[in-house]
Amino acid sequence: MIISDILKMTQEKTIAEIAKDHLEVGEKTARQAMKMAGCYSIVGQRGWFFDESENPENLDKSIYDFVELVKQEREHILKVAANVQTYKGNNPPVPRKRHSFDLDVRLVKQLKLKSVQDDKP
């Protein structure tokens, strides 16, 4: 569907209705594609408008040309977000002292004391 046709339709319908009835993409993607084409909406006024400072050839292009750009931009954002560096410390593993609950309580206390005494900071 051509951008100029969508602009005419927005005077009577919302982008959500147009996307649902006439487009193969959802409302959010259609909005992003319209913005990338150089269109804008004004709060309190019905419809979308074309920015005259943008390329006038965009009016004759299909919205699906801009949908591809929107999808590429989303993929790029996801790739950048996935490449966040995390801290990788070189901390040595901490030896854990383990014991069985079947051992005598007195023996466990002695082993704990010995492990604390042998522990090196």
matplotlib code that plots the C-alpha trace (Angstrom):
import matplotlib.pyplot as plt

x = [0.0, 1.3, 2.1, -0.1, -3.1, -2.5, -2.3, -5.7, -7.2, -5.9, -8.3, -11.1, -9.6, -6.9, -3.6, -4.7, -7.8, -5.9, -3.2, -5.9, -8.0, -5.6, -2.0, 0.0, 1.8, 0.7, -0.1, 3.2, 5.2, 3.0, 3.5, 7.3, 7.2, 5.1, 7.6, 10.5, 8.8, 8.6, 5.1, 3.9, 0.8, -0.4, -2.1, -5.7, -5.9, -7.2, -4.9, -1.2, 0.7, 3.7, 6.7, 7.4, 11.1, 11.4, 11.9, 8.7, 9.4, 8.5, 4.8, 4.9, 6.7, 5.1, 4.9, 6.5, 9.7, 9.9, 8.7, 11.9, 13.9, 12.0, 12.7, 16.4, 16.6, 15.0, 17.4, 20.3, 19.1, 18.7, 22.3, 23.7, 21.8, 23.1, 26.7, 26.8, 30.0, 29.8, 32.4, 34.5, 36.7, 39.7, 38.7, 40.0, 37.4, 36.7, 37.1, 33.9, 34.0, 31.4, 30.4, 27.9, 25.1, 25.7, 29.0, 29.1, 28.3, 31.5, 33.6, 32.0, 32.9, 36.5, 36.7, 35.3, 37.8, 40.6, 39.5, 39.3, 42.8, 44.2, 42.4, 44.9, 43.6]
y = [0.0, 3.5, 6.0, 8.7, 6.3, 5.6, 9.3, 9.8, 6.9, 8.2, 11.2, 8.7, 5.8, 5.2, 3.5, 0.5, 0.1, 0.5, -2.0, -4.5, -4.2, -3.4, -4.1, -7.3, -5.7, -4.6, -1.2, -0.6, -1.6, 0.5, 3.6, 3.1, 2.7, 5.9, 7.8, 6.5, 7.6, 11.2, 11.3, 12.5, 12.8, 15.7, 15.1, 16.5, 16.4, 13.5, 11.8, 11.7, 14.3, 14.3, 16.5, 18.7, 18.8, 15.1, 13.4, 13.8, 10.5, 8.7, 9.5, 7.2, 4.3, 1.3, 1.2, -2.3, -0.7, 1.1, -1.9, -3.7, -0.8, -1.0, -4.7, -4.1, -1.4, -3.7, -6.5, -4.1, -2.8, -6.4, -7.3, -4.2, -5.1, -8.7, -7.5, -5.9, -6.8, -8.5, -8.5, -11.6, -11.7, -13.9, -14.9, -18.4, -20.9, -21.0, -24.5, -25.4, -27.5, -30.2, -32.8, -35.5, -35.3, -38.9, -37.9, -37.4, -33.8, -33.7, -34.9, -32.3, -29.5, -30.7, -30.8, -27.3, -25.9, -27.7, -26.3, -22.8, -23.1, -24.5, -21.9, -19.5, -16.0]
z = [0.0, -1.0, 1.7, 0.1, 0.2, 3.9, 4.6, 3.0, 4.9, 8.3, 7.9, 8.5, 10.3, 12.9, 12.0, 14.1, 12.0, 8.8, 9.8, 10.9, 7.7, 4.9, 5.9, 6.6, 9.6, 13.0, 14.3, 16.0, 12.9, 10.7, 13.0, 12.9, 9.1, 8.7, 10.9, 8.9, 5.7, 7.0, 8.4, 11.7, 13.7, 15.9, 19.2, 19.0, 15.2, 13.2, 10.7, 9.8, 7.8, 5.6, 6.5, 3.5, 4.3, 3.7, 0.4, -1.6, -3.4, -0.2, -0.9, -3.9, -2.1, -0.5, 3.3, 3.1, 1.9, 5.3, 7.2, 6.2, 7.5, 10.8, 11.1, 10.4, 13.0, 15.6, 14.8, 15.2, 18.5, 19.8, 18.6, 20.3, 23.5, 23.4, 23.2, 26.7, 28.4, 31.8, 34.5, 34.4, 37.5, 38.1, 41.5, 42.5, 43.6, 47.3, 48.8, 50.6, 53.8, 53.8, 56.3, 56.6, 59.1, 60.1, 61.9, 65.6, 66.8, 68.8, 65.9, 63.6, 66.0, 66.2, 62.4, 62.1, 64.6, 62.7, 59.3, 60.7, 62.2, 58.9, 56.8, 55.2, 54.4]

ax = plt.figure().add_subplot(projection="3d")
ax.plot(x, y, z, "-o")
ax.set_aspect("equal")
plt.show()
